Structures are given as C-alpha cells and as structure tokens.
Amino acid sequence: MSCILQSHRLVALIACEGRMIRALEHARVTLSMEVESSPTVLHVYDDNDIRSVLFGTIDGRIGLLDIEKTQSFSKWIIQDNQYTSAISCMDSYKMVQIEHKNVIVGRQDGNIEVYAIDLSDKEASVLLYTTNCNESVTSLCCGIIGEANYDEILVATYTGRIFGLTTQSVERNLNTDSKNYYFTTESVQRISKLKNEIEELQIKVTKEREKYQASTHSYMEEMSAIPLLSIKDSMVQSKQDASYVLTLEVPTAIDNVLLQSNVPVDLLDVEKNSAVVSFSEAEPHNGNFLLATYRCQINTNRLELKIRTIEGQYGTLQAYVTPIIQPKCCQVRLFEIKPLSMHFRVHSIEKKRPFNLLTIKGPFSLAEIHSWVFQCVPEVPEKPQFIDATVLFFESTFLGTHLECNFQKGEAKFASDNISTISIIREFLTKEATKKKIKIDINVVINDDSINHILKLIDPKLQSHAKLSKEISLLDALHELGVNDTETIKALSTEYQNLLEKDKELRAEFSNQPAYLDRLYGITTDLYIDYYKFKGTSVKSKIPKLLTILDNYNYKNLLLFFRPEFETSDSI
C-alpha cells in the first residue's frame, strides 16, 4: 500500500507476518512499527482532509497507526474479546448520513460488517450492519453502482461470486395497501431477462455434465481428468482459548474431511461448524493419535475446526479434503505441529521474572541454528537475518510464561521462566544436532524460584476449573434427584437455586474446555518431572502422590511437595 504524507513524499507501507508494519522510501526501510498481531490488510482512511492508516489483523481486529507524530501503533479502533476471523479487505465510505465515514470490513469467514467509527474516541466504534455470504470475502468497494442515489457495497468472494449490498429500502417496492411487492415495467423486464439467462446457463451446464459423465464410463480411449482445485487453508493460533483455528475452503462443495494426527491433539467445538463428526479408533502404536471424519452438510464449501495441541508433542496434522465432484478425488493438506506450539511472537518480555537459562555451543552455522529454532517455535521467519545475533521473544498462550531466544553462529541462549519450556528446547535441539552429527555442549542453569512463579500462574486456573467441575457434579446430582419443578426448587437453599439458574451457562463453559483439568494436571506433572530431571533425580514413582495432592488442591501443599525445603521456613 502507498500513501502520501503531508510532506508530499510517496511512502510504501508493507504489512509483515512478523507483527510489523514497515515503511519503504527509495527501496530502503525507513520505519518499522510494532503491532500486537500479524497485519493482513492496510487501508488509508481519508476523512475531512485528515488521512490516517488503518490495518486489519489475522485475529479480526482493526488498529490505527500514527505515522506522522509518534511513528508507531496508536490504538485499537475495533477490538473483540472473542476470536473472530481474519480481516481480508477494508474500505471507507459514507454509507449513512453521519459526520465521519463508515469502515466496511470483509472477513475470511464470509462476514461483511459496516462500522461507524470516530478515530478520536475508541468507544465510538459501533457495528451498524452485518451479514454473512458463507465464503471468504476477497475484495469489496463502495459507491453508487446499480441504482442512482443509492449507495452499495460491491463484494467479490473466493469462489468468484460478485454481488451487491444496497442501501435502497425494500419498502420502496411495497404496496402500502395490499402489502405486496410491485415493480416497474423496466424492473420486470430485467428480472425476466435474468431468469432466461440463468435457465439457459443451467441447461448448458447440465448438458456438459452429462457429456462428461458419459465419457468417464466410455470404453473408448477417452480420459477422465481430475480437476485442479485450489484449496484455501490456514491454521491460526487463537490466544483467547489457547487453541488453533483450522480453516479449509474449496471452490466447490465439500463432501467430507478426514483429520489424521501422529501426535495427541484435542478437538474443540465450533459454533459455526454444522458438519457431523465421527471418530475412529486411534492406534497410537501405529502413529495415529487422531482419526476423525467430518461429513459436511449440502453446499458447504468452508469448514472451520478448532484443535488444541500439547507442548512437547510435535509432529504432523493431515487433512484429507474430498469435494463433491466427479471423478472422485481427494487433496491432502499438511500442518506442522511444533514442539512449542502454544507460544506466539511478542516484541518484548518482562526481564524481572525468575528465568532459567539454556546455553548451547558447537560448530553449527547461523543457517542451521535458525532452522532448528524455526522448527521448534511458531512465527519464526523461514530465512535468517545475517546480523551478529538474532533475538526473538515469545509468550505462552496457556500460562503466559515468556521465552527469549538469542542465537548466532556457534552459540545459542534460551531463557524462560518455565523449566518445561527449557526441557523441550534442549531435547529437540539435541535430537536435531544428533541427526546432523554435530557435537554440541549444553549448559543449563535452573532458578528454583521459577517453580514458585509457575505454580502461582497455575493456581487460579486450577482453582477456577476445580470449582467448575464441582458445580457440574452438583448439577448432575440435582437433576438425578428430579429437582425440576418450581416448588421443589424454591425449597432448596439460595446456593443451589443460583446454581440451577446458571445451568446452561456453566455446562457451555465446561463443554468448551474438554480435558482442561487433565491438561493442567499434565503441565504440573511435567513441571515436577523436568525440575528434578535437571537436578539428576527420577521422581516418576512420586507422580501418584502428586495427583492426589492435585485432586485435593491447595497451593501451599503443592509448593511443599515441589520444594520440601520450605517446610521449615516461612518464605512460601
């Protein structure tokens, strides 16, 4: 995107996947602006002779850049608490008679939204209109197109459809007496002509389809060609619920999608997904931890799935997409699950945290160490920067722990407040160096205070989910006793009455987090094993006792189990 600043210079702005927006002048990067999420689209918002640059992100937000004064990210104009689909296109146009131009947004999930915004006040951003076209919006523009004096939004979609959304009221053609629609002679002629054209096209398509079907069954030397389908796929991390959103979109209707993974993953419910899922018996000894089939409804060409990975378990997730076409065919899409899959890139971290340090030295090149980090952590550029030392920062979506990667030719340092993160990196890099037959020296410095720090991060999650599990158990018991009629409910205590009122809300929250408590138990168990592994002690025999403490959770008891030396001190 290009924009002209007040100095009349032509500046090119580039949205980069590494959460950066860069300005180019005369083929040189003159400005780099950090943003919280990967930008997907840029737009010059020109309103009342004031030019501003807006950008859309991969997690569905719209931000404002201040290029003139602070030369950095200014603020979020549109921000949703829940994950929404990536923004694929934007336009600004005065659709309604208000002071400022509206912002019109097209998303990858098919949503088209019209906002009233005020750049001076974030709270003034209001959603005026929304609709969904059931496929990715690739482009949109606004203006007077089909009818004089009526503004429209012209939309182009992934499958090639082009349609318009108009401000013209349907009541314009409504008879106030009979409440029936009426049209002018010109409109009737246009509708009749369109119907005839559609019928002719349908006849042609039917004839060509029958001809093609006949040729596929012919004994002559005729060939059946498998059509080349361009499948649009993405696997984007959702920070709100520590999961990945997997999206598959095909230009034609989807028959079914088979998911296969050679590492353990959890499938989460998605409201937008109407497909019927069935699970096959997994065979972990054969490398199949997940086999799930999604059978799509009629005319479904876009499927959205949610998965949650386990850090330290890395491999490949495969999606076999079968569209409804003849001859029958299937395309495979591969998605890499990295060892630290629940981390995302940030621009800075807290230096005051109790960090553990992993140092690796050896005769490896910059390209080799960069390749190893690229395979280990998400959102790392594929190619290295040829500078003295590369420094990258990451944050965990699940726990909020931090990771710093500092590497160069012959040496790499990794600092994290989570011992399990250090353990995963050491194991992965050791394996990669062994493959390349590169001898490396490894040194690990453990900060014991990081245990207290991590357990404090886990504490509210364990407490809240343990409370939720208890409430669900109480609700199940109340329903088993047949507590349903109004008189019986009134006889219950206030606590149980409030619990029954929140029944649907609590069950929805519980169903949205399958195996969440097991995941927290797993993280705590791994932390315990990794902590003592670095101290040269095997503690696997003590895991049953740890699980018992977790079942009867108390922060002080858990900390004393991790660090028995605190039993005689008051520093808990």
Solvent accessible surface area in square Angstrom, and as a share of the most:
residue,aa,sasa,rsa
1,M,79,0.35
2,S,65,0.42
3,C,10,0.06
4,I,86,0.43
5,L,28,0.14
6,Q,152,0.67
7,S,65,0.42
8,H,161,0.72
9,R,114,0.42
10,L,119,0.59
11,V,3,0.02
12,A,33,0.26
13,L,1,0.01
14,I,75,0.38
15,A,37,0.29
16,C,29,0.17
17,E,148,0.66
18,G,25,0.24
19,R,13,0.05
20,M,28,0.13
21,I,0,0.00
22,R,69,0.25
23,A,3,0.02
24,L,48,0.24
25,E,24,0.11
26,H,165,0.74
27,A,101,0.78
28,R,149,0.54
29,V,84,0.48
30,T,62,0.36
31,L,28,0.14
32,S,53,0.34
33,M,2,0.01
34,E,93,0.42
35,V,3,0.02
36,E,93,0.42
37,S,2,0.02
38,S,9,0.06
39,P,10,0.06
40,T,57,0.33
41,V,28,0.16
42,L,25,0.12
43,H,30,0.13
44,V,35,0.20
45,Y,5,0.02
46,D,53,0.27
47,D,11,0.06
48,N,95,0.48
49,D,146,0.76
50,I,116,0.59
51,R,133,0.49
52,S,18,0.11
53,V,9,0.05
54,L,0,0.00
55,F,0,0.00
56,G,0,0.00
57,T,0,0.00
58,I,53,0.27
59,D,17,0.09
60,G,0,0.00
61,R,24,0.09
62,I,1,0.00
63,G,0,0.00
64,L,19,0.09
65,L,6,0.03
66,D,38,0.20
67,I,13,0.07
68,E,85,0.38
69,K,174,0.74
70,T,92,0.53
71,Q,89,0.39
72,S,41,0.27
73,F,50,0.21
74,S,51,0.33
75,K,54,0.23
76,W,18,0.06
77,I,3,0.01
78,I,9,0.05
79,Q,84,0.37
80,D,53,0.28
81,N,132,0.68
82,Q,136,0.61
83,Y,41,0.16
84,T,35,0.21
85,S,6,0.04
86,A,5,0.04
87,I,0,0.00
88,S,31,0.20
89,C,13,0.08
90,M,17,0.07
91,D,27,0.14
92,S,14,0.09
93,Y,59,0.22
94,K,74,0.31
95,M,18,0.08
96,V,61,0.35
97,Q,165,0.73
98,I,67,0.34
99,E,126,0.57
100,H,45,0.20
101,K,58,0.25
102,N,0,0.00
103,V,1,0.00
104,I,0,0.00
105,V,0,0.00
106,G,0,0.00
107,R,2,0.01
108,Q,46,0.20
109,D,11,0.06
110,G,0,0.00
111,N,37,0.19
112,I,0,0.00
113,E,12,0.05
114,V,9,0.05
115,Y,16,0.06
116,A,17,0.13
117,I,6,0.03
118,D,37,0.19
119,L,36,0.18
120,S,98,0.64
121,D,63,0.33
122,K,85,0.36
123,E,141,0.63
124,A,35,0.27
125,S,28,0.18
126,V,77,0.44
127,L,85,0.43
128,L,83,0.41
129,Y,102,0.39
130,T,69,0.40
131,T,42,0.24
132,N,68,0.35
133,C,13,0.08
134,N,114,0.58
135,E,12,0.05
136,S,2,0.01
137,V,0,0.00
138,T,64,0.37
139,S,57,0.37
140,L,15,0.08
141,C,64,0.38
142,C,22,0.13
143,G,13,0.12
144,I,103,0.52
145,I,85,0.43
146,G,49,0.47
147,E,59,0.26
148,A,72,0.56
149,N,135,0.69
150,Y,63,0.24
151,D,28,0.14
152,E,19,0.08
153,I,4,0.02
154,L,59,0.29
155,V,1,0.00
156,A,29,0.22
157,T,6,0.04
158,Y,47,0.18
159,T,48,0.28
160,G,58,0.56
161,R,114,0.42
162,I,121,0.61
163,F,53,0.22
164,G,38,0.37
165,L,37,0.18
166,T,72,0.42
167,T,63,0.37
168,Q,37,0.17
169,S,59,0.38
170,V,104,0.60
171,E,121,0.54
172,R,114,0.42
173,N,34,0.17
174,L,50,0.25
175,N,56,0.28
176,T,109,0.64
177,D,133,0.69
178,S,60,0.39
179,K,141,0.60
180,N,94,0.48
181,Y,129,0.49
182,Y,115,0.44
183,F,96,0.40
184,T,81,0.47
185,T,102,0.59
186,E,115,0.51
187,S,33,0.21
188,V,80,0.46
189,Q,116,0.52
190,R,138,0.50
191,I,68,0.35
192,S,53,0.35
193,K,132,0.56
194,L,104,0.52
195,K,122,0.52
196,N,82,0.42
197,E,77,0.35
198,I,93,0.47
199,E,96,0.43
200,E,104,0.47
201,L,109,0.54
202,Q,111,0.49
203,I,99,0.50
204,K,129,0.55
205,V,75,0.43
206,T,63,0.37
207,K,129,0.55
208,E,108,0.48
209,R,140,0.51
210,E,109,0.49
211,K,141,0.60
212,Y,74,0.28
213,Q,56,0.25
214,A,65,0.51
215,S,23,0.15
216,T,45,0.26
217,H,139,0.62
218,S,40,0.26
219,Y,222,0.85
220,M,144,0.64
221,E,177,0.79
222,E,98,0.44
223,M,175,0.78
224,S,48,0.31
225,A,73,0.56
226,I,112,0.57
227,P,54,0.34
228,L,176,0.88
229,L,23,0.11
230,S,77,0.50
231,I,13,0.06
232,K,64,0.27
233,D,52,0.27
234,S,35,0.23
235,M,44,0.19
236,V,23,0.13
237,Q,23,0.10
238,S,1,0.00
239,K,62,0.26
240,Q,94,0.42
241,D,33,0.17
242,A,7,0.05
243,S,0,0.00
244,Y,21,0.08
245,V,4,0.02
246,L,0,0.00
247,T,15,0.09
248,L,0,0.00
249,E,2,0.01
250,V,0,0.00
251,P,53,0.33
252,T,38,0.22
253,A,22,0.17
254,I,0,0.00
255,D,46,0.24
256,N,38,0.20
257,V,0,0.00
258,L,56,0.28
259,L,0,0.00
260,Q,24,0.11
261,S,0,0.00
262,N,62,0.32
263,V,10,0.05
264,P,35,0.22
265,V,17,0.10
266,D,38,0.20
267,L,30,0.15
268,L,15,0.07
269,D,104,0.54
270,V,24,0.14
271,E,180,0.81
272,K,119,0.50
273,N,34,0.18
274,S,72,0.46
275,A,18,0.14
276,V,90,0.52
277,V,60,0.35
278,S,46,0.30
279,F,127,0.53
280,S,60,0.39
281,E,157,0.70
282,A,34,0.27
283,E,71,0.32
284,P,74,0.46
285,H,154,0.69
286,N,91,0.47
287,G,27,0.26
288,N,34,0.17
289,F,80,0.33
290,L,15,0.07
291,L,39,0.19
292,A,0,0.00
293,T,24,0.14
294,Y,15,0.06
295,R,130,0.47
296,C,22,0.13
297,Q,85,0.38
298,I,153,0.77
299,N,126,0.65
300,T,27,0.16
301,N,20,0.10
302,R,35,0.13
303,L,4,0.02
304,E,16,0.07
305,L,3,0.01
306,K,35,0.15
307,I,0,0.00
308,R,2,0.01
309,T,1,0.00
310,I,54,0.27
311,E,46,0.21
312,G,31,0.30
313,Q,80,0.35
314,Y,72,0.27
315,G,17,0.16
316,T,42,0.24
317,L,0,0.00
318,Q,45,0.20
319,A,0,0.00
320,Y,64,0.24
321,V,0,0.00
322,T,18,0.10
323,P,1,0.01
324,I,93,0.47
325,I,30,0.15
326,Q,95,0.42
327,P,33,0.21
328,K,108,0.46
329,C,19,0.11
330,C,64,0.38
331,Q,40,0.18
332,V,63,0.36
333,R,62,0.22
334,L,116,0.58
335,F,17,0.07
336,E,103,0.46
337,I,4,0.02
338,K,27,0.11
339,P,1,0.01
340,L,0,0.00
341,S,2,0.01
342,M,6,0.03
343,H,1,0.00
344,F,17,0.07
345,R,42,0.15
346,V,26,0.15
347,H,54,0.24
348,S,81,0.52
349,I,19,0.09
350,E,95,0.42
351,K,131,0.56
352,K,197,0.83
353,R,41,0.15
354,P,30,0.19
355,F,45,0.19
356,N,0,0.00
357,L,66,0.33
358,L,0,0.00
359,T,16,0.10
360,I,1,0.00
361,K,102,0.43
362,G,19,0.18
363,P,110,0.69
364,F,2,0.01
365,S,42,0.27
366,L,24,0.12
367,A,58,0.45
368,E,44,0.20
369,I,0,0.00
370,H,5,0.02
371,S,44,0.28
372,W,5,0.02
373,V,2,0.01
374,F,57,0.24
375,Q,57,0.25
376,C,3,0.02
377,V,2,0.01
378,P,16,0.10
379,E,63,0.28
380,V,9,0.05
381,P,62,0.39
382,E,134,0.60
383,K,160,0.68
384,P,25,0.16
385,Q,103,0.46
386,F,170,0.71
387,I,96,0.49
388,D,132,0.68
389,A,38,0.29
390,T,9,0.05
391,V,63,0.36
392,L,9,0.04
393,F,37,0.15
394,F,0,0.00
395,E,48,0.21
396,S,8,0.05
397,T,23,0.14
398,F,17,0.07
399,L,15,0.08
400,G,20,0.19
401,T,1,0.00
402,H,12,0.05
403,L,0,0.00
404,E,34,0.15
405,C,0,0.00
406,N,49,0.25
407,F,1,0.00
408,Q,66,0.29
409,K,154,0.65
410,G,21,0.20
411,E,43,0.19
412,A,0,0.00
413,K,86,0.36
414,F,3,0.01
415,A,18,0.14
416,S,0,0.00
417,D,0,0.00
418,N,13,0.06
419,I,0,0.00
420,S,15,0.09
421,T,2,0.01
422,I,0,0.00
423,S,6,0.04
424,I,27,0.14
425,I,1,0.01
426,R,71,0.26
427,E,102,0.46
428,F,7,0.03
429,L,2,0.01
430,T,56,0.32
431,K,93,0.39
432,E,18,0.08
433,A,2,0.01
434,T,95,0.55
435,K,138,0.58
436,K,112,0.47
437,K,187,0.79
438,I,27,0.14
439,K,168,0.71
440,I,29,0.15
441,D,94,0.49
442,I,62,0.31
443,N,87,0.45
444,V,36,0.21
445,V,82,0.47
446,I,40,0.20
447,N,50,0.26
448,D,49,0.25
449,D,80,0.42
450,S,0,0.00
451,I,0,0.00
452,N,24,0.12
453,H,37,0.17
454,I,1,0.01
455,L,0,0.00
456,K,124,0.52
457,L,48,0.24
458,I,1,0.00
459,D,27,0.14
460,P,77,0.49
461,K,55,0.23
462,L,4,0.02
463,Q,96,0.43
464,S,67,0.43
465,H,12,0.05
466,A,42,0.33
467,K,128,0.54
468,L,10,0.05
469,S,30,0.19
470,K,136,0.58
471,E,26,0.12
472,I,15,0.08
473,S,69,0.44
474,L,52,0.26
475,L,0,0.00
476,D,58,0.30
477,A,45,0.35
478,L,14,0.07
479,H,73,0.33
480,E,150,0.67
481,L,143,0.71
482,G,39,0.38
483,V,11,0.06
484,N,100,0.51
485,D,74,0.38
486,T,90,0.52
487,E,143,0.64
488,T,52,0.30
489,I,49,0.25
490,K,146,0.62
491,A,90,0.70
492,L,41,0.20
493,S,60,0.39
494,T,96,0.56
495,E,117,0.52
496,Y,73,0.28
497,Q,51,0.23
498,N,70,0.36
499,L,10,0.05
500,L,26,0.13
501,E,141,0.63
502,K,86,0.36
503,D,23,0.12
504,K,178,0.75
505,E,116,0.52
506,L,13,0.07
507,R,84,0.31
508,A,51,0.40
509,E,90,0.40
510,F,77,0.32
511,S,58,0.38
512,N,80,0.41
513,Q,42,0.19
514,P,49,0.31
515,A,52,0.40
516,Y,33,0.13
517,L,41,0.21
518,D,98,0.51
519,R,26,0.09
520,L,0,0.00
521,Y,36,0.14
522,G,31,0.30
523,I,36,0.18
524,T,0,0.00
525,T,19,0.11
526,D,67,0.35
527,L,1,0.01
528,Y,3,0.01
529,I,42,0.21
530,D,16,0.08
531,Y,5,0.02
532,Y,36,0.14
533,K,87,0.37
534,F,37,0.15
535,K,101,0.43
536,G,71,0.68
537,T,69,0.40
538,S,98,0.63
539,V,5,0.03
540,K,140,0.60
541,S,101,0.65
542,K,104,0.44
543,I,28,0.14
544,P,88,0.55
545,K,126,0.53
546,L,0,0.00
547,L,68,0.34
548,T,78,0.45
549,I,29,0.15
550,L,4,0.02
551,D,97,0.50
552,N,108,0.56
553,Y,43,0.16
554,N,68,0.35
555,Y,43,0.16
556,K,112,0.47
557,N,76,0.39
558,L,1,0.00
559,L,0,0.00
560,L,37,0.19
561,F,25,0.10
562,F,0,0.00
563,R,19,0.07
564,P,76,0.48
565,E,96,0.43
566,F,20,0.09
567,E,127,0.57
568,T,133,0.78
569,S,44,0.29
570,D,152,0.79
571,S,71,0.46
572,I,73,0.37
